[in-house]
Amino acid sequence: MSPETGKKDCLVLDFADVSDLDLVTLPALYGMPRNLDLQGMDAEDARQEYSTAMAGWGDAFEIPPGAITLQEIKDRAAAFDPLSQSVSADVRAISANGWASLGRLGVVLHILRQGGKMSLIEVLAKGKAGRKDRWHVRWDGRKVATFSKLEAAVEAADFEVERRGRKWSSAAREHAQWRQQPVPPDLAERLIRGHVPGDARTWHDALQLLSFAEHHRRR
């Protein structure tokens, strides 16, 4: 606290865009990464180009810390492919089911049931790391449980699938035959209508792309 003014806080704005300190920078004021190197570009023009580059996936991919140029971000956004996002090794080690990655938001499991009905199990990061309710398990849109660790949530979901019998468990498997079938016309239409980027070659790919896009666009 300053003895002269009684003030306890000081906000320093770096309009020169050259500081190495953890300050509020000019790019940050325009809603861009604080370490973005504008390379002399007008901030409003840069903001428009940044928004265009990020329009496809929003915050679906994380921008690395440290200085980065707008062109590097545009290149990364153009090359980003959600289908390359694999679930963690820890999850794969405990589950034989076809969990798909939502990036840092969690994982999803689609299960094709008899009659063509699709069930969806989601394990989503909702709380802060370390909290008992960090991971929320939702079954067909309804929250059914919370866990502190992703692996425990996946394990519990897999257990419930197994309890429902062989038809459920076989349809949930990573190598279930239906996952490799061509994309159904109605699902292909949903991808087009939703302007979902990505090249879905199988039913599983299409479901993963759609889930990925829907979850990240909610944020």
NORNORMO-V940270 format. One record per run of one state. SS is the DSSP state (alpha for helix, beta for strand, coil for the rest). FROM is the first residue (numbers start at 1). LEN is the number of residues. If there is no record, write none. Layout:
# NORNORMO-V940270
ss/from/len
SS/FROM/LEN
SS/FROM/LEN
This chain:
# NORNORMO-V940270
ss/from/len
coil/1/12
beta/13/2
coil/15/9
beta/24/2
alpha/26/4
coil/30/6
beta/36/2
coil/38/5
alpha/43/12
coil/55/13
beta/68/2
alpha/70/10
coil/80/2
alpha/82/3
coil/85/4
alpha/89/6
coil/95/2
beta/97/1
coil/98/2
beta/100/2
coil/102/1
alpha/103/3
beta/106/7
coil/113/1
alpha/114/3
coil/117/1
beta/118/8
coil/126/9
beta/135/5
coil/140/2
beta/142/6
coil/148/2
alpha/150/14
coil/164/2
alpha/166/7
beta/173/1
coil/174/3
alpha/177/4
coil/181/4
alpha/185/9
coil/194/9
alpha/203/15
coil/218/2
